[in-house]
């Protein structure tokens, strides 16, 4: 005959589980981290190849189907980045900040080089194998194209860095995914119009400035 667990033990375990979940997702959202992440990812992603790939996909399939597929790919990629960033946050604090600093600097260098090259890809190379499909297959095709293009992308690396740096996974997740969904929405709705008024190489420089700002803030905290 088994004895019942002590009164309150089950509740204590439930509280422990909830606290662990809260620590991972950051239920008490860090609003500053959320908006900082949104701004950084938005600026970095706007001149990125995934914006152009989304734009081209929207000329082949219904824009809403493209956005659903692309958004799903971004959700998966952002989740992976947040999990990796959260795992990295268990490293020593100075090591986390140093890694974040190096990634921010690498991002700035990459964006400056892209801006100086003035090479604007059309995005066609990412969707050249996309078949003429409709409905769910169009959603799936868009998902697969963006999932492959986004893997190891600068925005994903920045998301990992921001999670490790600010230890606010929930806030960074919402900010990063929100920025990616807005950028992809702009691509399918008004991508070509936007490109007529905004030069991509200028956006590369703006993104590099954001990365340098994040690197500077991180360096200040390291030497403080």
VEXKETI-223895 format. One record per atom (N, C-alpha, C): residue number from 1; atom name; x, y, z. Coordinates in steps of 0.1 Angstrom, whole numbers, plus 5000, padded with zeros to 4 digits. Layout:
% VEXKETI-223895
- NUM|CA|X|Y|Z
...
END
This chain:
% VEXKETI-223895
- 1|N|5009|4988|5000
- 1|CA|5000|5000|5000
- 1|C|5009|5012|5000
- 2|N|5007|5021|4990
- 2|CA|5016|5033|4989
- 2|C|5010|5044|4997
- 3|N|5018|5052|5003
- 3|CA|5014|5064|5011
- 3|C|5013|5076|5002
- 4|N|5004|5085|5006
- 4|CA|5002|5097|4998
- 4|C|5014|5106|5001
- 5|N|5018|5114|4991
- 5|CA|5029|5124|4993
- 5|C|5025|5134|5003
- 6|N|5035|5139|5010
- 6|CA|5032|5149|5020
- 6|C|5024|5161|5014
- 7|N|5016|5167|5023
- 7|CA|5007|5178|5018
- 7|C|5016|5189|5013
- 8|N|5013|5195|5002
- 8|CA|5020|5206|4997
- 8|C|5031|5203|4988
- 9|N|5036|5190|4988
- 9|CA|5047|5186|4980
- 9|C|5044|5187|4965
- 10|N|5032|5183|4961
- 10|CA|5028|5184|4947
- 10|C|5028|5199|4942
- 11|N|5022|5207|4951
- 11|CA|5022|5221|4948
- 11|C|5036|5227|4947
- 12|N|5045|5223|4956
- 12|CA|5059|5228|4955
- 12|C|5065|5225|4942
- 13|N|5063|5212|4937
- 13|CA|5069|5208|4925
- 13|C|5063|5216|4913
- 14|N|5050|5219|4914
- 14|CA|5043|5227|4903
- 14|C|5050|5241|4903
- 15|N|5052|5246|4915
- 15|CA|5058|5260|4916
- 15|C|5072|5260|4910
- 16|N|5080|5249|4913
- 16|CA|5093|5248|4907
- 16|C|5093|5247|4892
- 17|N|5084|5240|4887
- 17|CA|5083|5239|4872
- 17|C|5079|5252|4866
- 18|N|5070|5259|4872
- 18|CA|5066|5272|4867
- 18|C|5077|5282|4868
- 19|N|5085|5282|4879
- 19|CA|5096|5291|4880
- 19|C|5107|5288|4870
- 20|N|5109|5275|4867
- 20|CA|5119|5272|4857
- 20|C|5114|5277|4843
- 21|N|5101|5275|4840
- 21|CA|5096|5280|4827
- 21|C|5097|5295|4826
- 22|N|5094|5302|4837
- 22|CA|5094|5316|4838
- 22|C|5109|5321|4835
- 23|N|5119|5314|4841
- 23|CA|5132|5318|4839
- 23|C|5137|5316|4824
- 24|N|5131|5306|4818
- 24|CA|5135|5304|4804
- 24|C|5129|5314|4795
- 25|N|5116|5316|4796
- 25|CA|5109|5324|4786
- 25|C|5108|5339|4791
- 26|N|5112|5342|4803
- 26|CA|5112|5355|4808
- 26|C|5098|5361|4808
- 27|N|5089|5355|4816
- 27|CA|5075|5359|4817
- 27|C|5074|5373|4821
- 28|N|5082|5378|4830
- 28|CA|5083|5392|4834
- 28|C|5092|5398|4823
- 29|N|5086|5402|4812
- 29|CA|5093|5406|4800
- 29|C|5102|5418|4803
- 30|N|5114|5418|4797
- 30|CA|5123|5429|4797
- 30|C|5120|5438|4785
- 31|N|5113|5448|4787
- 31|CA|5108|5456|4776
- 31|C|5119|5463|4768
- 32|N|5130|5467|4776
- 32|CA|5141|5473|4769
- 32|C|5148|5463|4759
- 33|N|5149|5451|4764
- 33|CA|5156|5440|4756
- 33|C|5147|5437|4744
- 34|N|5133|5437|4746
- 34|CA|5124|5434|4735
- 34|C|5125|5445|4724
- 35|N|5125|5457|4727
- 35|CA|5125|5468|4717
- 35|C|5139|5469|4711
- 36|N|5150|5467|4719
- 36|CA|5163|5467|4714
- 36|C|5165|5456|4703
- 37|N|5160|5444|4707
- 37|CA|5161|5433|4697
- 37|C|5153|5435|4685
- 38|N|5141|5440|4686
- 38|CA|5132|5443|4675
- 38|C|5140|5453|4665
- 39|N|5145|5464|4671
- 39|CA|5152|5474|4662
- 39|C|5164|5468|4656
- 40|N|5172|5461|4663
- 40|CA|5185|5455|4657
- 40|C|5182|5445|4646
- 41|N|5173|5436|4649
- 41|CA|5169|5426|4639
- 41|C|5162|5432|4627
- 42|N|5154|5441|4629
- 42|CA|5147|5448|4618
- 42|C|5157|5455|4608
- 43|N|5166|5462|4614
- 43|CA|5176|5470|4606
- 43|C|5185|5460|4598
- 44|N|5189|5449|4605
- 44|CA|5199|5440|4599
- 44|C|5192|5431|4589
- 45|N|5179|5428|4591
- 45|CA|5172|5419|4582
- 45|C|5167|5426|4569
- 46|N|5164|5439|4570
- 46|CA|5158|5446|4559
- 46|C|5166|5445|4546
- 47|N|5180|5447|4547
- 47|CA|5188|5446|4534
- 47|C|5193|5431|4532
- 48|N|5188|5422|4539
- 48|CA|5193|5408|4538
- 48|C|5187|5401|4526
- 49|N|5194|5390|4522
- 49|CA|5189|5381|4511
- 49|C|5176|5375|4513
- 50|N|5172|5373|4526
- 50|CA|5159|5367|4529
- 50|C|5147|5377|4525
- 51|N|5150|5390|4526
- 51|CA|5140|5399|4522
- 51|C|5137|5398|4507
- 52|N|5148|5397|4500
- 52|CA|5147|5396|4485
- 52|C|5141|5383|4481
- 53|N|5145|5372|4488
- 53|CA|5139|5359|4485
- 53|C|5124|5359|4487
- 54|N|5120|5366|4498
- 54|CA|5105|5367|4501
- 54|C|5098|5375|4491
- 55|N|5104|5386|4486
- 55|CA|5099|5394|4476
- 55|C|5096|5386|4463
- 56|N|5106|5379|4459
- 56|CA|5105|5371|4447
- 56|C|5095|5360|4448
- 57|N|5094|5353|4460
- 57|CA|5084|5343|4462
- 57|C|5070|5349|4461
- 58|N|5068|5361|4465
- 58|CA|5055|5367|4465
- 58|C|5050|5371|4451
- 59|N|5060|5370|4441
- 59|CA|5056|5372|4427
- 59|C|5052|5359|4421
- 60|N|5055|5348|4427
- 60|CA|5052|5335|4422
- 60|C|5039|5329|4428
- 61|N|5038|5331|4441
- 61|CA|5027|5326|4449
- 61|C|5018|5337|4455
- 62|N|5007|5333|4460
- 62|CA|4999|5344|4467
- 62|C|5006|5349|4479
- 63|N|5007|5362|4481
- 63|CA|5015|5368|4491
- 63|C|5012|5363|4505
- 64|N|4999|5361|4508
- 64|CA|4995|5356|4522
- 64|C|5001|5342|4524
- 65|N|5001|5334|4514
- 65|CA|5007|5320|4515
- 65|C|5022|5321|4517
- 66|N|5029|5330|4510
- 66|CA|5043|5332|4512
- 66|C|5046|5337|4526
- 67|N|5038|5346|4531
- 67|CA|5041|5352|4544
- 67|C|5039|5341|4555
- 68|N|5029|5332|4553
- 68|CA|5027|5322|4563
- 68|C|5038|5312|4563
- 69|N|5043|5308|4551
- 69|CA|5054|5299|4550
- 69|C|5067|5305|4556
- 70|N|5070|5317|4552
- 70|CA|5082|5324|4556
- 70|C|5081|5327|4571
- 71|N|5070|5331|4576
- 71|CA|5068|5333|4591
- 71|C|5070|5320|4599
- 72|N|5066|5309|4594
- 72|CA|5068|5296|4601
- 72|C|5083|5293|4601
- 73|N|5090|5295|4590
- 73|CA|5104|5293|4590
- 73|C|5112|5302|4600
- 74|N|5108|5314|4600
- 74|CA|5114|5324|4610
- 74|C|5111|5319|4624
- 75|N|5099|5314|4627
- 75|CA|5096|5310|4640
- 75|C|5104|5299|4645
- 76|N|5107|5289|4636
- 76|CA|5115|5278|4639
- 76|C|5130|5282|4641
- 77|N|5135|5290|4632
- 77|CA|5149|5295|4633
- 77|C|5151|5304|4646
- 78|N|5141|5312|4649
- 78|CA|5142|5320|4661
- 78|C|5142|5312|4674
- 79|N|5134|5302|4674
- 79|CA|5133|5293|4685
- 79|C|5147|5286|4687
- 80|N|5152|5281|4676
- 80|CA|5166|5274|4677
- 80|C|5176|5284|4683
- 81|N|5176|5297|4678
- 81|CA|5185|5307|4682
- 81|C|5184|5310|4697
- 82|N|5171|5311|4701
- 82|CA|5169|5314|4715
- 82|C|5173|5303|4725
- 83|N|5171|5290|4721
- 83|CA|5176|5279|4729
- 83|C|5191|5279|4729
- 84|N|5198|5281|4718
- 84|CA|5212|5281|4718
- 84|C|5218|5293|4727
- 85|N|5211|5304|4725
- 85|CA|5215|5316|4733
- 85|C|5213|5314|4748
- 86|N|5202|5307|4752
- 86|CA|5200|5305|4766
- 86|C|5210|5295|4771
- 87|N|5214|5285|4763
- 87|CA|5224|5275|4768
- 87|C|5237|5282|4770
- 88|N|5240|5292|4761
- 88|CA|5253|5299|4762
- 88|C|5253|5308|4774
- 89|N|5241|5312|4779
- 89|CA|5241|5321|4791
- 89|C|5246|5315|4804
- 90|N|5247|5301|4803
- 90|CA|5252|5294|4815
- 90|C|5267|5295|4816
- 91|N|5274|5300|4806
- 91|CA|5288|5302|4806
- 91|C|5292|5313|4816
- 92|N|5304|5314|4820
- 92|CA|5308|5326|4828
- 92|C|5304|5339|4822
- 93|N|5300|5348|4830
- 93|CA|5295|5361|4825
- 93|C|5304|5368|4816
- 94|N|5317|5369|4819
- 94|CA|5326|5376|4811
- 94|C|5328|5369|4797
- 95|N|5328|5356|4798
- 95|CA|5329|5348|4785
- 95|C|5317|5351|4776
- 96|N|5305|5351|4782
- 96|CA|5293|5354|4774
- 96|C|5294|5368|4768
- 97|N|5298|5378|4776
- 97|CA|5299|5392|4771
- 97|C|5310|5393|4760
- 98|N|5321|5386|4762
- 98|CA|5332|5386|4752
- 98|C|5327|5380|4738
- 99|N|5320|5368|4739
- 99|CA|5315|5362|4727
- 99|C|5305|5371|4720
- 100|N|5296|5377|4728
- 100|CA|5286|5386|4722
- 100|C|5293|5398|4716
- 101|N|5303|5403|4722
- 101|CA|5311|5415|4716
- 101|C|5317|5411|4703
- 102|N|5323|5399|4702
- 102|CA|5329|5395|4690
- 102|C|5319|5393|4679
- 103|N|5307|5387|4682
- 103|CA|5297|5385|4672
- 103|C|5291|5398|4667
- 104|N|5290|5408|4676
- 104|CA|5285|5421|4672
- 104|C|5295|5428|4663
- 105|N|5308|5427|4666
- 105|CA|5318|5433|4657
- 105|C|5319|5426|4644
- 106|N|5318|5412|4644
- 106|CA|5317|5405|4631
- 106|C|5306|5409|4623
- 107|N|5294|5411|4629
- 107|CA|5282|5415|4622
- 107|C|5284|5429|4615
- 108|N|5291|5438|4623
- 108|CA|5293|5451|4617
- 108|C|5303|5451|4605
- 109|N|5313|5443|4607
- 109|CA|5323|5441|4596
- 109|C|5316|5435|4583
- 110|N|5308|5425|4585
- 110|CA|5301|5419|4574
- 110|C|5292|5428|4567
- 111|N|5284|5436|4575
- 111|CA|5275|5445|4569
- 111|C|5282|5457|4561
- 112|N|5293|5462|4567
- 112|CA|5301|5472|4560
- 112|C|5306|5467|4546
- 113|N|5311|5454|4547
- 113|CA|5317|5448|4534
- 113|C|5305|5447|4524
- 114|N|5294|5443|4529
- 114|CA|5282|5441|4520
- 114|C|5278|5455|4514
- 115|N|5278|5465|4522
- 115|CA|5275|5478|4518
- 115|C|5285|5484|4508
- 116|N|5298|5482|4510
- 116|CA|5308|5487|4501
- 116|C|5308|5480|4488
- 117|N|5304|5467|4488
- 117|CA|5304|5460|4475
- 117|C|5294|5464|4465
- 118|N|5283|5470|4471
- 118|CA|5272|5475|4462
- 118|C|5266|5464|4453
- 119|N|5268|5452|4458
- 119|CA|5263|5441|4450
- 119|C|5249|5437|4455
- 120|N|5239|5440|4447
- 120|CA|5225|5437|4451
- 120|C|5220|5425|4444
- 121|N|5218|5414|4451
- 121|CA|5213|5402|4446
- 121|C|5198|5404|4443
- 122|N|5194|5397|4433
- 122|CA|5180|5398|4429
- 122|C|5171|5389|4437
- 123|N|5177|5379|4444
- 123|CA|5169|5369|4452
- 123|C|5164|5357|4444
- 124|N|5166|5358|4430
- 124|CA|5161|5347|4422
- 124|C|5168|5334|4425
- 125|N|5181|5335|4428
- 125|CA|5189|5322|4430
- 125|C|5184|5314|4442
- 126|N|5176|5320|4451
- 126|CA|5171|5313|4462
- 126|C|5158|5305|4459
- 127|N|5151|5310|4448
- 127|CA|5138|5304|4445
- 127|C|5138|5298|4431
- 128|N|5150|5296|4425
- 128|CA|5150|5292|4411
- 128|C|5144|5277|4410
- 129|N|5145|5269|4420
- 129|CA|5140|5256|4420
- 129|C|5125|5255|4425
- 130|N|5120|5266|4429
- 130|CA|5106|5266|4434
- 130|C|5096|5263|4423
- 131|N|5087|5253|4426
- 131|CA|5078|5249|4416
- 131|C|5065|5257|4416
- 132|N|5058|5256|4405
- 132|CA|5045|5264|4404
- 132|C|5034|5256|4411
- 133|N|5032|5259|4424
- 133|CA|5022|5252|4432
- 133|C|5013|5262|4439
- 134|N|5002|5257|4445
- 134|CA|4992|5265|4451
- 134|C|4989|5260|4465
- 135|N|4981|5267|4473
- 135|CA|4977|5263|4486
- 135|C|4988|5259|4496
- 136|N|4986|5248|4503
- 136|CA|4995|5244|4513
- 136|C|5009|5242|4507
- 137|N|5010|5237|4495
- 137|CA|5023|5234|4489
- 137|C|5031|5247|4487
- 138|N|5024|5258|4484
- 138|CA|5030|5271|4483
- 138|C|5036|5276|4496
- 139|N|5028|5273|4507
- 139|CA|5033|5276|4521
- 139|C|5045|5268|4524
- 140|N|5045|5255|4520
- 140|CA|5056|5246|4523
- 140|C|5068|5250|4515
- 141|N|5066|5254|4502
- 141|CA|5078|5258|4494
- 141|C|5084|5271|4499
- 142|N|5076|5280|4504
- 142|CA|5081|5292|4510
- 142|C|5089|5289|4523
- 143|N|5083|5280|4531
- 143|CA|5090|5276|4543
- 143|C|5104|5270|4540
- 144|N|5105|5261|4531
- 144|CA|5117|5255|4528
- 144|C|5128|5264|4522
- 145|N|5124|5273|4514
- 145|CA|5133|5283|4508
- 145|C|5139|5292|4519
- 146|N|5130|5297|4527
- 146|CA|5135|5307|4538
- 146|C|5143|5299|4549
- 147|N|5138|5287|4552
- 147|CA|5145|5279|4562
- 147|C|5160|5277|4558
- 148|N|5162|5274|4545
- 148|CA|5176|5271|4540
- 148|C|5184|5284|4540
- 149|N|5177|5295|4535
- 149|CA|5184|5308|4534
- 149|C|5188|5314|4547
- 150|N|5179|5312|4557
- 150|CA|5181|5319|4570
- 150|C|5191|5311|4579
- 151|N|5193|5298|4577
- 151|CA|5202|5291|4586
- 151|C|5216|5297|4587
- 152|N|5220|5300|4599
- 152|CA|5233|5306|4601
- 152|C|5234|5320|4596
- 153|N|5222|5327|4594
- 153|CA|5222|5340|4589
- 153|C|5226|5350|4601
- 154|N|5229|5362|4597
- 154|CA|5234|5372|4607
- 154|C|5223|5375|4617
- 155|N|5211|5376|4613
- 155|CA|5200|5378|4623
- 155|C|5199|5367|4633
- 156|N|5201|5355|4629
- 156|CA|5201|5344|4638
- 156|C|5212|5344|4648
- 157|N|5224|5348|4643
- 157|CA|5236|5349|4652
- 157|C|5234|5361|4662
- 158|N|5228|5372|4657
- 158|CA|5225|5383|4666
- 158|C|5215|5379|4677
- 159|N|5205|5371|4673
- 159|CA|5195|5366|4683
- 159|C|5202|5358|4694
- 160|N|5211|5349|4690
- 160|CA|5218|5341|4699
- 160|C|5226|5350|4709
- 161|N|5233|5360|4703
- 161|CA|5241|5369|4711
- 161|C|5232|5377|4721
- 162|N|5221|5382|4716
- 162|CA|5212|5390|4725
- 162|C|5206|5382|4736
- 163|N|5202|5370|4734
- 163|CA|5197|5361|4744
- 163|C|5208|5359|4755
- 164|N|5220|5355|4750
- 164|CA|5231|5352|4760
- 164|C|5235|5365|4767
- 165|N|5234|5376|4760
- 165|CA|5239|5389|4766
- 165|C|5229|5394|4777
- 166|N|5216|5394|4774
- 166|CA|5206|5400|4782
- 166|C|5198|5391|4791
- 167|N|5200|5377|4789
- 167|CA|5193|5367|4797
- 167|C|5178|5370|4798
- 168|N|5172|5373|4787
- 168|CA|5158|5375|4786
- 168|C|5152|5368|4774
- 169|N|5152|5355|4774
- 169|CA|5148|5347|4762
- 169|C|5135|5351|4757
- 170|N|5125|5352|4765
- 170|CA|5111|5356|4761
- 170|C|5111|5369|4753
- 171|N|5117|5379|4759
- 171|CA|5117|5392|4753
- 171|C|5124|5392|4740
- 172|N|5136|5386|4739
- 172|CA|5144|5385|4727
- 172|C|5136|5377|4716
- 173|N|5129|5367|4720
- 173|CA|5122|5359|4711
- 173|C|5111|5367|4704
- 174|N|5103|5374|4713
- 174|CA|5092|5382|4708
- 174|C|5097|5393|4699
- 175|N|5108|5400|4703
- 175|CA|5114|5411|4695
- 175|C|5119|5406|4682
- 176|N|5127|5395|4682
- 176|CA|5133|5390|4670
- 176|C|5122|5385|4660
- 177|N|5113|5377|4665
- 177|CA|5103|5371|4656
- 177|C|5094|5383|4651
- 178|N|5091|5392|4659
- 178|CA|5082|5403|4655
- 178|C|5089|5411|4644
- 179|N|5102|5414|4645
- 179|CA|5109|5421|4635
- 179|C|5109|5413|4622
- 180|N|5112|5400|4623
- 180|CA|5112|5392|4611
- 180|C|5099|5391|4604
- 181|N|5088|5390|4611
- 181|CA|5075|5390|4605
- 181|C|5071|5403|4599
- 182|N|5075|5414|4605
- 182|CA|5073|5427|4599
- 182|C|5080|5429|4586
- 183|N|5093|5425|4586
- 183|CA|5102|5427|4574
- 183|C|5096|5418|4563
- 184|N|5092|5406|4566
- 184|CA|5087|5397|4556
- 184|C|5073|5402|4551
- 185|N|5066|5408|4560
- 185|CA|5053|5414|4556
- 185|C|5055|5426|4546
- 186|N|5065|5434|4549
- 186|CA|5069|5445|4540
- 186|C|5073|5440|4526
- 187|N|5081|5429|4526
- 187|CA|5086|5423|4514
- 187|C|5074|5418|4505
- 188|N|5064|5412|4511
- 188|CA|5053|5406|4502
- 188|C|5043|5417|4498
- 189|N|5042|5428|4506
- 189|CA|5032|5438|4504
- 189|C|5038|5449|4495
- 190|N|5049|5454|4499
- 190|CA|5055|5466|4492
- 190|C|5070|5466|4489
- 191|N|5075|5453|4487
- 191|CA|5089|5452|4486
- 191|C|5095|5460|4475
- 192|N|5090|5459|4463
- 192|CA|5096|5465|4451
- 192|C|5095|5481|4452
- 193|N|5083|5485|4458
- 193|CA|5082|5500|4460
- 193|C|5092|5505|4470
- 194|N|5094|5497|4481
- 194|CA|5104|5501|4491
- 194|C|5118|5502|4485
- 195|N|5122|5493|4477
- 195|CA|5135|5493|4471
- 195|C|5137|5504|4461
- 196|N|5127|5510|4456
- 196|CA|5128|5522|4447
- 196|C|5132|5534|4455
- 197|N|5129|5535|4468
- 197|CA|5131|5546|4476
- 197|C|5143|5545|4486
- 198|N|5146|5532|4489
- 198|CA|5157|5530|4499
- 198|C|5168|5521|4493
- 199|N|5180|5526|4493
- 199|CA|5191|5518|4488
- 199|C|5196|5508|4498
- 200|N|5198|5496|4493
- 200|CA|5202|5485|4502
- 200|C|5215|5487|4508
- 201|N|5225|5493|4501
- 201|CA|5238|5495|4507
- 201|C|5237|5505|4519
- 202|N|5228|5515|4518
- 202|CA|5226|5524|4529
- 202|C|5221|5516|4541
- 203|N|5212|5507|4539
- 203|CA|5206|5499|4550
- 203|C|5217|5490|4556
- 204|N|5226|5486|4548
- 204|CA|5238|5478|4553
- 204|C|5246|5486|4563
- 205|N|5248|5499|4560
- 205|CA|5256|5508|4569
- 205|C|5248|5511|4582
- 206|N|5235|5512|4580
- 206|CA|5227|5514|4592
- 206|C|5228|5502|4601
- 207|N|5227|5490|4596
- 207|CA|5228|5478|4603
- 207|C|5241|5477|4610
- 208|N|5252|5481|4603
- 208|CA|5265|5480|4608
- 208|C|5267|5490|4620
- 209|N|5260|5501|4619
- 209|CA|5261|5511|4630
- 209|C|5254|5505|4643
- 210|N|5243|5498|4641
- 210|CA|5235|5492|4652
- 210|C|5244|5481|4659
- 211|N|5251|5473|4650
- 211|CA|5260|5463|4656
- 211|C|5271|5469|4664
- 212|N|5277|5480|4658
- 212|CA|5288|5487|4666
- 212|C|5283|5493|4679
- 213|N|5271|5498|4679
- 213|CA|5265|5503|4691
- 213|C|5264|5492|4702
- 214|N|5258|5481|4698
- 214|CA|5257|5470|4707
- 214|C|5271|5465|4712
- 215|N|5281|5465|4703
- 215|CA|5294|5461|4707
- 215|C|5300|5471|4717
- 216|N|5298|5484|4714
- 216|CA|5303|5494|4724
- 216|C|5296|5493|4738
- 217|N|5283|5491|4738
- 217|CA|5277|5489|4751
- 217|C|5282|5477|4758
- 218|N|5284|5466|4751
- 218|CA|5289|5454|4757
- 218|C|5303|5456|4762
- 219|N|5312|5463|4754
- 219|CA|5326|5465|4758
- 219|C|5326|5474|4771
- 220|N|5317|5484|4772
- 220|CA|5317|5492|4784
- 220|C|5314|5484|4796
- 221|N|5305|5474|4795
- 221|CA|5301|5466|4806
- 221|C|5313|5456|4810
- 222|N|5320|5452|4800
- 222|CA|5332|5443|4803
- 222|C|5343|5450|4811
- 223|N|5346|5462|4807
- 223|CA|5357|5470|4813
- 223|C|5353|5477|4826
- 224|N|5340|5477|4828
- 224|CA|5335|5485|4840
- 224|C|5339|5478|4853
END
